[in-house]
Amino acid sequence: MGLWHVFYADWQMECCGTPFSVGDEVSWPLLLLDADDVFGGGWHDQLTEVAGPVEDVGGVRMVREETGLPVALGADPDAEEDRRPEPGERTRSVGLLSVERHGARWPQAGGRVRAVQVLTQAWAETAPGSRCYEPVAGQRGLRGVDRCPKWFTKTESETEVEPAADGRGRRSRESGVVVTLDVPGTDSRLSHAVRGARGIPQRGAEPGAETRGIPAADLAVLLESLSTPARRGRSAAGRPTDPKPVARGRADERP
């Protein structure tokens, strides 16, 4: 069993998603986003590294991760050329795994939900008094919950906060959830981190040993405290990157 952090955006859930709880079995199409493109970047936790051969599946460029996780590679919508690795090449990419329910179709990843955290993102006016807001890079929080909500409404989740030093209005808003998914037949750096935190030897460890014998609530707390260590690699869009952080994206249907 491999543990993977997955971002589920509020608009994806509200449009086409089905709420789920810790312990539920789910199956989702996963897209690896360039973390710098999501909410302005500034992510340092919940990053994922995937490695494996690139293939074309029904017009979608994707990686069958070395331990079995199927992941589509997101394209940079602002790039003049597609810098993602070509089908037939191997890649090692760092980014943010996300659920993508629009556009093309590709094989889904199924597993058990081990933790759910509501993500609250800070937003600031583009100019003082503009009432037009943009995400503030790196300013976000996570709150553990037992169940993912269906709706992230303004009246319930959006609050005004103290203006920035330059006079721009600021607000915070619940903008999705970060889910830890336990996928059978895979392994991950997050699984390695959990084994290390629990004192389980890495060498010879049986698949799923990191989650065996620990109460679900205790595991959720442990997962909420861990980030995914990742070394320098290629971003999902093909740019060299250090592990950093995520906006909406979808799989490019071009092979």
C-alpha positions in Angstrom: 0.0 0.0 0.0 1.3 3.4 -0.9 0.3 6.7 0.7 -0.3 9.7 -1.6 -1.4 13.3 -0.9 -4.1 14.4 -3.4 -5.6 17.9 -3.8 -9.3 17.9 -4.5 -10.3 21.5 -5.6 -13.6 23.0 -4.3 -15.0 23.6 -7.8 -14.2 20.0 -8.8 -16.2 18.6 -5.8 -19.1 21.1 -6.2 -19.4 20.4 -9.9 -19.0 16.7 -10.3 -17.7 15.2 -7.0 -19.2 12.8 -4.4 -18.4 13.6 -0.8 -16.4 10.9 1.0 -15.2 10.1 4.5 -12.0 8.8 6.2 -12.1 5.1 5.6 -14.1 5.2 2.4 -12.9 3.4 -0.8 -12.6 5.8 -3.8 -11.4 5.8 -7.4 -10.2 9.0 -9.0 -8.4 10.1 -12.2 -5.2 11.8 -11.0 -3.4 14.7 -12.7 0.1 15.9 -11.7 0.1 19.7 -11.6 3.0 22.0 -11.5 2.7 23.2 -7.9 3.9 26.7 -8.8 0.7 27.1 -10.8 -1.8 26.3 -8.0 -2.9 29.2 -5.9 0.2 31.2 -6.7 2.7 28.5 -5.5 4.5 28.5 -2.2 3.7 24.9 -1.4 6.2 23.0 0.7 4.1 20.0 1.8 1.9 17.5 0.1 4.2 17.3 -2.9 4.6 14.1 -4.8 7.4 12.7 -6.9 6.5 10.2 -9.7 9.0 8.3 -11.9 8.4 6.0 -14.8 7.9 5.7 -18.5 5.7 8.2 -20.3 2.9 6.7 -22.5 0.0 8.0 -24.6 -3.3 6.6 -23.3 -6.3 7.7 -25.5 -4.6 11.0 -26.3 -3.5 11.7 -22.7 0.2 11.9 -21.8 0.6 10.0 -18.6 3.1 8.1 -16.4 2.6 4.6 -15.0 4.5 5.3 -11.8 7.3 2.8 -11.0 5.2 1.3 -8.2 2.0 1.2 -10.2 0.2 4.6 -9.7 -1.4 5.9 -12.9 -0.9 9.7 -13.3 -1.7 12.1 -16.1 0.9 14.9 -16.7 -0.6 18.4 -16.8 0.5 20.8 -19.4 1.5 24.4 -18.8 -1.3 26.5 -20.3 0.9 29.6 -20.7 3.9 27.8 -22.3 4.6 28.5 -25.9 5.7 24.9 -26.4 4.9 21.6 -24.7 7.9 20.8 -22.5 6.5 17.6 -21.1 8.5 14.4 -21.8 7.5 12.6 -24.9 5.8 9.1 -25.0 8.5 6.5 -24.8 10.7 8.6 -22.6 11.2 8.2 -18.8 10.5 11.0 -16.4 11.0 11.9 -12.8 8.6 14.7 -12.0 7.6 16.6 -8.8 4.2 18.3 -8.5 0.9 18.2 -6.8 -1.4 15.3 -7.4 -5.0 16.4 -8.1 -8.4 15.0 -9.0 -9.4 16.0 -12.5 -13.0 15.2 -13.6 -13.2 17.3 -16.8 -11.9 16.8 -20.3 -10.1 13.6 -21.4 -10.3 10.2 -19.6 -7.5 8.0 -18.4 -7.1 5.1 -15.9 -8.1 5.9 -12.3 -6.3 5.2 -9.1 -8.3 3.5 -6.4 -7.7 3.2 -2.7 -8.8 4.0 0.8 -9.0 7.5 2.3 -6.8 7.8 5.3 -7.0 11.5 6.1 -8.9 14.6 4.9 -7.9 18.2 5.5 -9.9 21.2 4.4 -7.6 23.8 2.7 -8.1 27.5 3.6 -6.4 29.8 1.1 -5.6 33.5 1.6 -6.6 35.9 -1.2 -5.7 39.6 -1.6 -7.1 42.4 -3.9 -5.1 43.0 -7.1 -5.2 46.7 -6.1 -6.6 48.5 -3.1 -10.4 48.8 -3.5 -10.5 46.7 -6.7 -12.6 44.0 -5.1 -10.9 41.6 -7.5 -8.9 39.0 -5.6 -5.9 36.8 -6.4 -4.4 34.0 -4.3 -1.5 34.8 -1.9 1.4 32.4 -2.5 2.2 30.2 0.4 -0.5 31.6 2.7 -2.9 28.7 3.4 -3.9 26.4 6.2 -5.1 22.9 6.7 -7.7 21.6 9.1 -8.4 17.9 9.7 -12.0 16.7 9.2 -13.7 13.3 9.1 -15.6 14.0 5.9 -15.1 16.1 2.7 -17.9 18.7 2.3 -19.9 18.9 -0.9 -20.1 22.7 -0.9 -17.5 25.3 -0.1 -19.9 28.4 0.0 -18.9 32.0 0.6 -21.4 32.5 3.4 -19.9 29.6 5.3 -16.3 29.6 4.4 -15.2 33.1 3.3 -14.1 35.7 5.9 -12.6 39.1 5.7 -9.2 39.6 7.4 -7.0 42.6 8.2 -5.9 44.5 5.1 -2.4 44.1 3.8 0.3 46.7 4.5 -0.2 48.2 1.1 -4.0 48.7 1.7 -5.2 45.8 -0.4 -8.2 44.0 1.1 -7.6 40.4 2.1 -9.9 37.4 2.7 -9.6 33.7 3.4 -11.7 31.0 1.8 -12.0 27.2 2.0 -10.8 26.2 -1.5 -10.8 22.4 -1.4 -9.3 19.5 0.5 -6.0 17.6 0.7 -6.7 13.9 0.9 -4.2 11.1 1.8 -5.0 8.1 -0.4 -3.8 4.6 0.4 -3.4 2.9 -3.0 -2.8 -0.9 -3.0 0.2 -2.2 -5.0 2.1 1.1 -4.8 4.8 2.6 -2.6 5.7 6.3 -2.1 8.0 8.7 -0.3 5.2 9.5 2.1 4.9 5.8 3.0 8.7 5.8 3.7 8.2 8.8 5.9 5.4 7.1 7.9 7.5 4.0 8.3 10.3 6.1 9.6 8.1 8.0 12.0 6.8 4.7 13.4 10.2 3.2 13.7 9.5 0.5 11.1 12.7 -0.6 9.2 12.6 0.3 5.5 14.5 -2.7 4.4 12.3 -5.8 4.1 9.1 -3.9 5.1 6.0 -5.6 3.8 3.6 -3.5 1.7 1.2 -1.8 4.0 3.3 -2.2 7.1 3.2 1.6 7.7 -0.6 1.6 8.3 -0.9 -1.8 10.1 -1.8 -1.8 13.7 -2.4 1.9 14.1 -5.9 3.3 14.9 -7.4 5.3 12.0 -7.6 8.5 14.1 -3.9 8.3 15.1 -2.9 7.6 11.5 -4.8 10.6 10.3 -3.1 12.8 12.8 0.3 11.5 11.8 -0.4 12.0 8.1 -1.5 15.6 8.7 1.9 16.3 10.3 4.0 14.8 7.5 5.1 16.4 4.2 6.4 14.4 1.2 10.1 14.8 0.8 11.2 15.1 -2.8 14.5 15.8 -4.5 15.1 18.0 -7.5 13.3 16.7 -10.6 11.2 17.8 -13.5 8.0 19.6 -12.9 4.8 18.2 -14.3 5.1 20.6 -17.2 8.7 19.5 -17.9 10.6 22.4 -16.2 13.5 21.6 -13.8 12.3 22.3 -10.3 13.0 22.0 -6.6 10.1 20.6 -4.6 7.7 23.5 -4.3 4.2 23.9 -4.7 -0.6 24.5 -7.2 -4.4 26.5 -10.3 -6.6 24.5 -12.2 -5.3 22.3 -14.9 -6.4 19.3 -16.9 -4.6 16.7 -19.0 -3.6 17.9 -22.4 -5.2 15.7 -25.0 -2.3 16.0 -27.4 -0.1 12.9 -27.5 
